[in-house]
Amino acid sequence: MRTNKMLCLKVKLKEKNMPTITCSNDECGEEIEFSLSELEVEDSQPSGNHTTQYSASGEVSCKSCNSQTEVNCVWDELNDTGEILSLDFT
């Protein structure tokens, strides 16, 4: 199985807080939808009165080509509802 690192890939946040990234396999290029819960949270801290900032990383698998794409991200989440207020990939 081929593993590729994510450098600067297109990121979109779809409905239900499901982000997508482009497969890092140059020969594939499919959009990979994944849940933030699939990532390993490395750090969390309050980022406001009602929000928490999370830092997480992990690998997601492309269903089209079975390549692994590394994901590193930081997001702010509303404590009461779990709504994602911002999402940045590092």
Secondary structure, DSSP 8 states (H G I E B T S, - for coil): --EE--SS--EEEEGGGEEEEE-S-TTT--EEE--GGGSEEEEEEE-SSSEEEEEEEEEEE-TTT--EEEEEEEEEEETTT--EEEEEE-
